[in-house]
């Protein structure tokens, strides 16, 4: 398992949580397609943002009909409290002598939780952690699958053409 991201390294605090646009989500055409998609996510690291601005980072293990997620080896990241922001602002003002750039960087707090069930009704956003090497290998696998499928279609087409040609010459076709 890879090491968890450091607080504040790539998580940025949002002042308001956008409403989830369910119309923009892809709708699987069948249960089989949905199941296949979920199987591709098994054991991948997910970042799950909840309605209270917390983020959970862990390995996806399963889900259920209510869209609850089970994550393993989970780290929870919480945005800074108002007191932490105020204290950081005061410290920044003292260290700069009152002439600041107007930007303040306060890290999120984190803790290790282990195995977690995130209720589906509280999930705002789910992000899959993928690296460039994973994307390249997936792209290569899809290309090979597409080539194999095209090869099968070509074989079927040539076999059909052979049967049609044999019928035209009066040969027996099996």
N, C-alpha and C positions, 0 to 999 in steps of 0.2 A: 504494500500500500504506500502511496506517495505521502509526503508530509503535507499537513494542512497549510493553507495559505496564511500568511501573517495578518493580524488584524490591520485593517486599513490599507493593505497592499493593493487589492484590486476591487474591494467593495467600497462603493461610495454611498454615503448617506443621501437619501432622497427626503426632501422636506414633505412632499405629499406622495402618497401611493396612488398610482393610476388605477382606475377601475379595469378589471380584466375584460378584454374584448373577446367574448366567446365566439362571435361570428367570424373572427379572423383565424381561429384555430382550424387546422385541417380535420375533416371528419372522415374517419375510416369507412370504407364502403362495406366492410363486413367484419364480423367478430374475428375471423381468421386474420385479417389484415391488422386489426388492432392488437391482437395477441402477438403477431410477428413483430410489430413495432416495439411493444413492451419488452419482448425478449432481447431485442437489440440493446436495450438500456440496462439489462441486468449486469450488476457488478461495476457499472460505470459510476464515476463520481458526479453527483448532482448538487447544485446550489438551489435551495428552495427558500424563497422569500415568503414570509407570512404577513398577515394583515397588521400585526403589531410591529412591523419593520425589522423583525429578527430574521437572520439568515441561518440556515442549517446546511452544512457541507458534509456529505457522507456518501457511502456506497449504496446504490439502489438495490434493494433486495426483493420487494414485492409491493403490490397494491391490491385494493379490493374494489368492490362495486361502488362504494361511497367516495372513491378517489383518495382514500387515506394512503399515505406512503410509509413504507418501512425502510429506514436507512440505518446502515451499520457503520461503526467507527465515526460517529458524528461529532463535529465541532459546532457549537452554537456561537454566533456573532451577534452582539447587541449594539445598537447605536448608542453614542454617549448620552448621558442624562443632561438635563438642563444645568444641573449643578456642575457637572464636569466641563461643560462648554463655558459656563461663566468663569470658573476657576482658570481655565486655559486662556480665556480672553484677558483676564486680569493679569496673569503671569506674562502674557505676550506684551501687554501694554506697559508693564513695568520694565521688561527687558529692553524694549525698543524706545522707551522714553516718551511714549505717547504718539510717535509718528510711525504708524504701521501701514502695511500695504492693504489692509482691509480683509485679508484672507486669513483664515484660521484653520489649522489642521489638527483634528482631534481623532485619535484612533478609536476603533470599536473595541469593546471588551469581548474576550472569547473564553470558552471553557469546553472541556471534553465531556461528552455525555454518554457515548457508547452506542447502544441500540435505541432508536427513537421511532415513534409513530407520529407522523405529522398529519393532523386531521385535514381532510380534503377541503372542508368548508373554510379553512383559514389560509389556504395556499393562494398566493397572488401570482407568483412567477416560479417557473422551474427552468433551470439552465443546465445543460449537459457540458461537462468539462471534457473537451477533446483537444488533443495536441495535433500539430501539423502532421506528425508521422502517422497517427491514427487516421486522419482524414485521407492521406495519400494511399494508405493500404486499403481503406474502404473503397476509394475511387478505383484503384487497380482491380479489386475483387469484382466490383460491378462491371468493369470493362470486360474482364474475362468471362463473366456470366453472360453478358450481352453477346460476345463473340461466339460462345458455345451455343447459345440459342439461335443465332443467325446461321451457324453451321448446320444445326438440326433442320432448320427450315429449308436450307439449300438442298440437303439430302432428301427431304420429303418431296421437294419440288422436282428434283431430278428423277426420283423413283416414279412419281406420278407421270412425268413426261415420258419415261420409258414404257409405262403401262399403256399410255395413249398411243405411242408409236407402235407398240406390239399389236394392239387391237387393229390398227390401220393396215398391217401387213398380213393379218390372218393368223398370227402365231398364238399359241395357247398361253394365256397369262395366268399365273398362279396367285 
